[in-house]
Amino acid sequence: MKKTMTAFALTGCLVGLLATGGCTQMPTEKQSISDMRPQIAFKVGDDQSLNGRVLLDSLDVGTVGDYLEGSAALRILSGNHVLRVLLGNQTVLEEKFYVGEGANRTFIVK
């Protein structure tokens, strides 16, 4: 019986040591990574242009008002793109362009 109690005590001590040993936190280093994807934004000539639909590579990504210069930008992948802005059934802007890493491009919608 005494051997059993000693074995339980040793097992309990071993479990306690292992449990508290895991509590020590290893030093960590925090590094922030800046997002270097290219961005596009818009300047508008009138308030009506804010409602224009933005199509990037034939994909509808929102309205011109969602990506106004100085307040928001659309992050895109590097490379060649086709940008179209539709206001109703009319195309008010259509442009093929290239952007590289870290580039910011502003388009004027009139």
N, C-alpha and C positions, 0 to 999 in steps of 0.2 A: 504494500500500500504506500509505503514511504517512497519507493522508487517511482511509482505512478504519479504521486504528487510532485516529485522533483522534475519528472519529465514534462508534466503540464506547466510547471512554473518556468522551466527553461524554454518551452515552446511559446509561452505567453510573452516572455522577455524578447525572444527572437522576433516574433510578430510585431511587438511594440517598437523595436528598433528599426525594423524595415518600414513600418508605417510612418514613423517620424523622420526617417532619412529621406523619404520622398517629399517632405514638406519644404526642404530647403530649395530655394529657387535659384536656378543658374542665372548668372548675369546675362542680360539680353541687350542687344543693340538695335535701336530703332532708326531705320533709314526710310526716308520718303522718296518716292520715285515720281518725277514729274511726267505728266502725260504729254508726249511730243507729237501726238497725232495732229495733222493739219486741221484747220478750222475755217469755216466760211460763215459770213454774216452779210447783212443787207442794210443799205441806206435807202430810204424811200423819199419820193418827191411829193407825195400826197397821202392822206389817210386812207384812201381807197385801196392803195397798193398793199396795205397791211394785210388784206384778206386774200392776196394772191397765193395760190397753192404752189409749193416748192416740190419739184420733181427732180431727184438726183439719180441719174442712170435709170430713168423710167420708174423709180420708186417714190411714191408720195411720202414725204417726210414731215409735212406740216405746212404752216402758213409762213409768209414772210415776217409777220409780226412776232412769231416765235423766236426768230433769230436776228433781232435788231442789233446793229453794231453798238457796242458799249454795254449791252445788258445780257446778251446770250449769243452763243455761237453753236453751229452744228459741227461736231467732230466727225471727220471722215477718214478714210484710208488714203495713204499716199498713192498717187498714180493719176491716170487720165480719167476724166469724168465729163459727163454731159449734164448741164444744168438747164432746166426749163422752169419758168414761172408763168403760171396760167391765171388769168383774171377772167372768170366766167369761161367762155369758149375761146378767148383770145390769148395768144402767146405774147406776153409783154417782154420776156427775156429768154433768149436761148443762146447758150455759150458752151463751147468745148474748152476745157482747160486742164492744166496739169498742176498738181500741188505736191510738194515734197514734205518730208518730216519737219515739224515745227513751224510750217508756214501758216500765215493768217491771210485770208483773202476776203475782200469786201466787194460786193456787187451792188450797183446802183439800179434800183427799179423805179422807172418813171411812169 
